[in-house]
Amino acid sequence: MKRALKRNEPKQPWPRPDRRRKATERMHNTDTGELAAALLDRVVARDVGHVSPSVYETAALTFAAPHLAGRRERLNFLLSQQISDGTWGGTDAYWLVPTLSATTAILHILQDPAPDTHLTERLTRAAHSALGALRSLGPAALDALPDTVAAEMLTPRLLATVEQGTARLALTSPIPWYRTTGTYPPNGTGKEPPPQLSAKATHCLEAFPGLNRERLRGITPRAGAIGCSPAATATWLAAGAGNPSERQEALSYLVQTISRSGGPVPSVTPITVFERAWVLAALHRARLHIRVPVSLLDSLEHAVANGPTGGAPGLPADADTTSVVISVLNDHGRPRSPAPLFDFENGTHFFCWADERTPSPTANAHILTALARHTPDAASARGLHAISTITDWLCTRQAPDGSWTDKWHASPYYATAGCALALAHHARPRAQPAIERALAWLLDTQRPDGSWGRWQGTAEESAYAVQTLLLAGDRSPGSPHTVAAIRARTLLADAATTRCAQPPLWHDKDLYCPDAIVEAEILAAWHLTENRLRQARTAPGPRTGGPAHE
């Protein structure tokens, strides 16, 4: 199926000539330290984090709580995000889950239409367009599903709900193979919840039909949310779970989440620990020397005070977040042992949590960094063995072309940066061949306009490529690594100074953008290019060698 760009998606990320001139002026008049300080101020001020709205979650919330305030705004958001081919979401198979979710919500609303005839007509057109796109599906389409969060749980429920919605509206089923394939339960109920709901299942309660108060006993809100998910929280409320105080807390969470964006909602909120750790890690990686608010470090220290932490209250403790928090605290003079990470050891690698379907190379890269830097624990026999084990495992996970991929992000540039930088700083010379292959892949995949990107050139993906080239590659001013990185300088400067929205590339239930984290990565990459240019102007001669510690 051919894809069209979203209406709000930039057709070309590289600035036009007039924007290039303005970007050049901003490069000379903007201090990266000031931008970083302003970013940290915003992170402190909004402790729930900065996350783009989600088509999947907005539709799932509309389905679970159709009469909640902001419904019209959510429906208008869904209508505005539908692509010309009738689908929602990203390119490739990323469109299936959000398209099924949006279709179920619209079909549900059309069963009890609002008095607004114009809106009903628009929803009807959107539903027919979506059903037309879904009719092209076959069972094989499910094999191409990307590894987004809980896709194996959400898809059966969504398929069943679309079937039910079309039947009630006397519409032709868009997926006639669904009832006979045997891939999913033929009774149209979707998957039944497991006997014990895991933290992952809690994040997507809406995937399970028939939940009641008794079934949800023991599941309570954290920071008002069930599993940091608006849709899961609405499902929990609809099931009559919780005591009056907990229910009021959950309702307040939904109202506040809706009010922050005017109707649409993100798929995961809050992301307090995740955002703070990743932002500080990016800025420190680029050696952006700024005053870090004490409250940020205090909050991260509190998060790991009693062991491993998750990305926010209500999310399961995971090795990925825990390792980045430990590294950040050690980077900023707050020594923290990586010992809790050994709870996630799994022989050949480390897992994020015990029941994960697929391991994460970037999580292992972050663990490698936490073990190898800053703490005396790295010198222990167990620490040295873990470093060696992770190094070998990461090298085996590298694709033949030199890249890595990961379950947390749609772009190989994110995973390649995480793995290559960890290996470059902590596993040379053992991992030198893998590092060289990664650098060669980056040089080979740079676009003619100087950007990098899986589907189109983006500032975020270019930031990962630039950081890898400048921190793991040849440091000499005229090296191919330096030259390639500098070609993306204007794009990075424009994105950093204008704070323009970036396409969603991160995995949750559908693709999303953690805005502050991406802003930090872009700012870090731009800062590195500026430093490299200054070094090139003052360097007495060419220099070669290992990773650059700016």
C-alpha positions in Angstrom: 0.0 0.0 0.0 1.5 3.3 -1.0 1.8 5.9 1.8 1.1 9.6 1.8 2.6 12.1 4.2 0.5 13.3 7.1 -0.9 16.8 6.8 1.3 18.0 9.6 4.4 16.1 8.5 7.2 18.2 7.0 7.8 17.3 3.4 11.5 18.2 3.6 13.4 18.5 6.8 16.3 20.4 5.3 15.7 24.1 5.6 14.8 26.2 2.5 17.4 28.8 1.5 15.7 31.6 3.5 15.5 29.4 6.5 19.1 28.4 6.1 20.1 32.1 6.3 18.1 32.6 9.4 19.5 29.4 10.9 23.0 30.7 10.2 22.2 33.9 12.0 20.8 32.0 15.0 24.0 29.8 15.1 26.1 32.9 15.6 23.7 34.5 18.1 22.6 31.5 20.2 24.5 29.9 23.0 23.9 26.2 23.3 24.4 26.4 27.1 21.5 28.9 27.3 19.3 26.6 25.3 20.2 23.6 27.5 19.5 25.6 30.7 16.1 26.6 29.3 15.3 23.0 28.4 16.1 21.8 32.0 13.9 24.6 33.4 11.0 23.2 31.3 11.8 19.7 32.4 11.6 20.8 36.1 8.4 22.8 35.5 6.5 19.9 33.9 7.2 16.9 36.0 5.0 14.6 34.0 7.2 15.0 31.0 6.8 16.2 27.4 5.1 13.6 25.1 3.4 14.0 21.7 -0.3 13.0 21.5 -1.0 9.5 20.3 -3.6 8.4 17.7 -3.9 5.0 19.3 -4.3 6.3 22.8 -6.6 9.1 21.9 -8.9 6.7 20.1 -8.7 4.1 22.8 -9.7 6.7 25.4 -12.6 7.9 23.2 -13.8 4.3 23.0 -13.4 3.5 26.7 -14.9 6.8 28.0 -16.9 8.4 25.1 -18.6 11.0 27.4 -15.4 12.2 29.0 -14.7 16.0 28.6 -12.8 16.9 25.4 -14.5 14.2 23.2 -15.1 16.6 20.3 -11.4 17.8 20.4 -10.3 14.2 20.4 -12.5 13.4 17.4 -11.2 16.4 15.5 -7.7 15.4 16.3 -8.3 11.9 14.9 -9.9 13.3 11.8 -7.0 15.7 11.2 -4.5 12.9 11.5 -6.1 10.5 9.0 -3.9 10.1 5.9 -5.3 10.3 2.4 -5.3 6.5 2.0 -7.7 6.1 5.0 -5.1 5.0 7.5 -3.5 6.5 10.6 0.0 6.2 12.0 3.4 5.7 10.5 4.9 4.1 7.4 5.1 0.4 6.8 3.2 -1.8 9.3 3.2 0.9 11.9 -0.2 2.0 10.6 -2.1 -1.1 11.6 -2.6 -0.7 15.3 -3.4 3.1 15.3 -5.7 2.6 12.3 -7.6 -0.2 14.0 -7.9 1.9 17.2 -9.1 5.0 15.4 -11.6 2.9 13.4 -13.0 1.3 16.5 -13.5 4.6 18.2 -15.2 6.2 15.2 -17.5 3.2 14.7 -18.4 3.3 18.4 -19.3 7.0 18.3 -21.4 6.5 15.1 -23.6 4.0 17.0 -24.7 6.9 19.2 -24.0 10.0 17.0 -23.7 13.4 18.5 -26.2 16.1 17.5 -23.5 17.7 15.4 -24.5 16.5 11.9 -21.4 17.9 10.2 -19.1 16.0 12.6 -21.1 12.8 12.1 -20.8 13.2 8.3 -17.0 13.6 8.6 -16.8 10.6 10.9 -18.8 8.5 8.5 -16.5 9.4 5.6 -13.5 8.7 7.8 -14.9 5.3 8.8 -15.6 4.2 5.2 -12.1 5.3 4.1 -10.5 3.4 6.9 -12.6 0.3 6.3 -11.6 0.4 2.6 -7.9 0.5 3.6 -8.4 -2.4 6.1 -10.0 -4.6 3.4 -6.7 -5.0 1.7 -5.4 -6.9 4.8 -4.8 -10.6 5.0 -3.4 -12.8 7.8 0.1 -12.3 6.5 -0.1 -8.6 7.4 0.0 -9.5 11.1 3.4 -11.1 10.6 4.9 -7.7 9.6 3.7 -6.0 12.8 6.6 -4.0 14.4 7.5 -4.7 17.9 5.6 -1.9 19.5 4.4 -2.3 23.1 1.8 -5.0 23.6 1.1 -5.3 19.9 0.4 -9.0 20.5 -2.3 -8.1 23.1 -3.8 -5.1 21.4 -4.3 -6.4 17.8 -6.7 -9.3 18.7 -8.9 -7.0 20.7 -8.9 -4.3 18.0 -9.7 -6.8 15.3 -12.6 -8.2 17.3 -13.9 -4.7 18.1 -13.9 -3.6 14.5 -15.8 -6.7 13.6 -18.4 -5.9 16.2 -18.7 -2.3 15.2 -19.3 -3.0 11.5 -21.9 -5.6 12.4 -23.9 -3.2 14.6 -23.8 -0.6 11.8 -24.7 -3.1 9.1 -21.4 -2.4 7.3 -19.4 -5.0 5.4 -16.6 -6.4 7.4 -13.2 -5.1 6.3 -11.4 -8.2 7.5 -13.5 -11.3 6.4 -10.5 -13.6 7.0 -10.5 -12.8 10.7 -13.3 -15.3 11.6 -11.6 -18.2 9.8 -7.9 -17.7 10.1 -7.6 -19.3 13.5 -4.9 -16.8 14.4 -7.1 -15.2 17.0 -10.1 -16.4 19.0 -13.0 -16.9 16.6 -15.7 -15.7 19.0 -14.8 -12.0 18.6 -13.8 -11.4 22.2 -10.1 -11.0 21.7 -7.6 -12.4 24.1 -8.7 -13.1 27.7 -6.6 -11.5 30.4 -3.9 -13.8 32.0 -4.5 -15.1 35.5 -2.1 -12.6 36.9 -2.0 -9.2 35.2 1.6 -8.1 34.8 2.8 -4.5 34.8 3.0 -4.7 31.0 -0.7 -5.9 30.9 -1.7 -3.1 33.3 -0.3 -0.6 30.8 -2.8 -1.9 28.2 -5.8 -2.9 30.3 -8.0 -1.8 27.3 -6.8 -4.9 25.5 -8.8 -7.2 27.7 -12.6 -7.5 27.6 -14.8 -8.4 30.5 -12.7 -6.9 33.3 -14.6 -6.3 36.5 -14.0 -4.9 40.0 -13.0 -8.3 41.4 -10.7 -9.0 38.5 -8.9 -5.7 39.1 -8.6 -6.0 42.8 -5.1 -5.0 43.9 -4.5 -2.8 40.9 -4.4 0.8 42.1 -3.4 4.2 40.7 0.1 5.5 40.9 0.2 9.3 40.5 -3.4 8.9 39.5 -2.7 6.6 36.6 -3.1 3.0 35.9 0.1 1.9 34.1 0.9 5.5 33.1 -1.9 5.1 30.4 -5.0 7.3 29.9 -6.8 4.4 28.1 -5.9 1.9 30.8 -7.0 4.3 33.5 -10.4 4.9 31.7 -10.8 1.1 31.4 -10.1 0.6 35.1 -12.7 3.3 36.0 -15.3 1.8 33.6 -14.9 -1.6 35.4 -15.9 0.0 38.7 -12.5 -0.7 40.3 -11.0 1.0 43.3 -12.4 2.9 46.3 -13.9 6.4 46.0 -10.6 8.1 46.8 -8.7 6.1 44.2 -11.4 6.7 41.6 -11.3 10.4 42.2 -7.5 10.4 41.9 -7.8 8.5 38.5 -10.5 10.8 37.2 -8.3 13.8 38.1 -5.4 12.3 36.3 -7.5 12.0 33.1 -8.9 15.5 33.4 -5.4 17.0 33.9 -3.9 14.9 31.0 -6.7 16.0 28.7 -6.4 19.7 29.7 -2.7 19.8 29.0 -3.2 19.0 25.3 -6.8 20.3 24.9 -8.3 16.8 24.2 -5.9 14.4 22.6 -3.7 12.3 25.0 -0.2 10.6 24.8 0.1 6.9 25.0 2.3 7.0 28.1 2.3 9.7 30.8 3.9 10.6 33.1 7.5 9.8 31.9 9.2 11.6 34.8 12.2 9.4 35.5 12.7 8.4 31.8 12.7 12.0 30.5 15.0 13.4 33.2 17.6 10.6 32.9 17.7 10.7 29.1 17.9 14.5 28.9 20.7 14.7 31.3 22.6 11.8 29.7 22.4 13.5 26.3 23.6 16.9 27.5 26.5 15.3 29.5 27.5 13.1 26.5 28.1 16.3 24.6 30.0 17.9 27.5 27.5 20.7 27.7 28.7 22.2 31.0 25.6 23.8 32.6 24.2 24.0 36.1 21.8 21.1 36.6 18.9 21.9 39.0 19.4 20.0 42.3 15.8 18.9 42.2 16.4 16.9 39.1 19.3 15.0 40.6 17.4 14.6 43.9 14.4 13.1 42.0 16.6 10.6 40.2 18.4 9.7 43.4 15.0 9.1 45.1 14.0 6.9 42.1 16.7 4.3 42.7 17.0 4.7 46.5 15.4 1.3 47.1 16.5 -0.6 44.0 15.7 -0.6 40.3 13.3 2.0 38.9 10.9 2.3 36.0 10.4 5.2 33.7 7.7 6.7 36.0 5.6 5.7 39.0 3.3 2.8 37.8 5.7 1.5 35.2 7.6 -1.7 36.0 11.2 -1.4 37.1 13.5 -2.0 34.2 17.2 -2.3 33.6 17.3 0.3 30.9 16.0 3.2 33.0 17.9 2.0 36.0 21.2 1.9 34.2 20.8 5.4 32.7 19.8 6.9 36.1 22.8 5.3 37.7 25.2 6.6 35.0 23.7 10.1 35.3 24.0 10.2 39.0 27.6 9.1 38.8 28.3 11.7 36.1 27.1 14.4 38.4 29.0 13.5 41.5 26.4 11.3 43.2 28.1 7.9 43.4 25.7 5.0 42.9 26.5 1.3 42.6 25.3 -0.6 39.6 24.7 -3.7 41.7 20.9 -3.6 41.2 21.4 -4.2 37.5 22.6 -7.7 38.2 18.9 -8.6 39.1 18.4 -8.4 35.3 21.3 -10.7 34.3 20.4 -13.4 31.9 23.5 -15.4 31.0 24.3 -14.0 27.5 22.8 -10.5 28.1 20.6 -8.4 30.4 16.9 -8.2 30.0 14.7 -5.1 30.6 12.3 -7.1 32.7 11.6 -10.7 33.2 8.7 -11.3 30.9 9.9 -9.4 27.9 9.4 -10.9 24.4 12.5 -9.4 22.8 15.8 -8.2 24.3 17.0 -4.7 23.8 20.5 -3.9 22.5 20.3 -0.3 23.6 19.4 -1.3 27.2 22.4 -3.6 27.2 24.5 -0.7 25.9 23.3 1.5 28.7 24.1 -1.3 31.2 27.6 -1.6 29.7 28.1 2.1 30.3 26.8 2.0 33.9 29.1 -1.0 34.7 32.2 0.2 33.0 32.2 3.9 34.1 32.3 5.7 37.4 32.1 2.9 40.0 34.5 0.5 41.6 32.0 -2.3 41.0 33.2 -2.5 37.4 36.5 -3.9 38.7 34.9 -6.9 40.4 35.0 -10.3 38.8 31.3 -10.2 38.2 31.4 -6.7 36.7 34.3 -7.6 34.4 32.5 -10.7 33.3 29.3 -8.8 32.6 31.1 -6.2 30.5 32.7 -8.9 28.4 29.4 -10.8 28.0 27.5 -7.6 26.9 30.3 -6.7 24.5 30.1 -10.0 22.8 26.3 -10.1 22.7 26.1 -6.6 21.2 28.6 -7.5 18.5 26.5 -10.6 17.6 23.3 -8.4 17.4 24.8 -6.1 14.8 23.3 -6.4 11.4 25.5 -7.3 8.4 25.3 -3.7 7.1 26.8 -2.4 10.4 23.6 -1.1 12.0 21.6 -2.1 15.1 17.8 -2.1 15.6 15.9 -2.0 18.9 12.4 -2.5 20.2 12.2 0.9 21.7 12.7 2.9 18.5 11.7 2.7 14.9 15.0 4.1 13.6 18.2 2.1 13.4 20.1 5.4 14.0 18.9 5.4 17.6 20.1 1.9 18.3 23.3 2.2 16.3 24.3 5.4 18.3 23.6 3.7 21.6 25.5 0.5 20.8 28.4 2.0 18.9 29.1 4.7 21.5 29.0 2.3 24.4 31.4 -0.1 22.6 33.6 2.8 21.5 34.1 4.2 25.0 34.2 0.9 27.0 35.1 -2.0 24.8 37.9 -1.0 22.5 39.9 -2.7 21.0 37.8 -5.8 21.4 34.8 -4.2 19.6 36.8 -2.2 17.1 35.5 -4.1 14.0 31.9 -3.6 15.0 32.5 0.1 15.6 34.2 0.5 12.2 31.2 -1.2 10.5 28.8 1.1 12.2 30.7 4.2 11.2 30.9 2.9 7.6 27.2 2.4 7.6 26.6 5.9 8.7 28.8 7.3 6.0 27.0 5.1 3.4 23.5 6.1 4.5 23.8 9.9 4.7 21.3 11.6 2.4 22.4 14.0 -0.3 21.1 16.9 1.8 23.3 16.0 4.7 20.6 14.4 6.9 20.0 10.8 8.0 16.7 9.0 8.5 14.9 5.7 8.0 12.0 7.1 5.9 13.0 10.7 5.5 15.8 12.8 6.8 15.0 14.0 10.3 16.9 16.2 12.9 16.5 13.5 15.5 18.1 10.7 13.5 20.7 13.1 12.2 21.6 13.9 15.8 22.3 10.3 16.6 24.4 9.9 13.5 26.4 13.0 14.2 27.1 12.1 17.8 28.3 8.6 16.7 30.6 10.0 14.0 32.1 12.7 16.3 32.4 10.7 19.5 33.4 7.3 18.1 35.0 8.2 14.8 38.2 9.8 13.5 38.7 13.1 15.3 40.9 14.8 12.7 39.4 17.9 11.1 39.3 16.6 7.5 38.3 13.0 8.2 35.2 11.6 6.5 33.5 11.3 9.9 34.0 15.0 10.7 33.1 16.2 7.2 29.9 14.1 7.2 28.9 15.3 10.6 29.4 19.0 9.8 27.2 18.7 6.8 24.2 18.2 9.1 25.1 21.3 11.2 22.5 23.7 9.7 19.7 21.2 10.0 20.6 20.6 13.7 20.9 24.3 14.4 17.6 25.1 12.8 15.8 22.3 14.8 17.5 23.3 18.1 16.8 27.0 17.9 13.2 26.8 16.5 12.2 23.7 18.6 10.2 22.5 15.7 8.1 19.3 16.2 9.8 16.1 15.2 8.1 13.1 13.7 7.2 10.3 16.2 9.7 7.5 16.1 9.7 6.0 19.6 7.8 2.8 20.4 4.9 2.6 22.8 1.5 1.3 21.8 2.1 3.3 18.6 4.9 5.7 17.6 5.4 8.8 19.8 7.9 11.5 20.4 9.4 12.3 23.9 9.8 15.9 22.9 12.3 17.0 25.6 14.5 14.0 25.1 14.7 14.5 21.3 15.3 18.2 21.8 18.3 17.3 24.1 19.7 14.9 21.6 19.5 17.5 18.8 21.0 20.2 21.0 23.9 17.8 22.0 24.7 17.0 18.4 24.7 20.7 17.4 27.0 21.5 20.3 29.4 18.8 19.2 29.6 20.1 15.6 30.3 23.6 16.9 33.1 22.3 19.1 34.5 20.3 16.3 34.6 23.4 14.0 36.4 25.4 16.7 38.9 22.6 17.2 39.5 22.4 13.4 40.2 26.1 13.2 42.8 26.0 16.0 44.3 22.5 15.4 48.0 22.5 14.5 47.6 19.4 12.3 45.5 16.2 11.7 44.7 14.0 14.6 43.5 10.4 14.5 42.5 7.9 17.1 39.7 6.7 19.2 36.5 8.3 20.5 36.6 12.0 21.1 36.1 13.1 24.7 35.1 16.7 24.0 
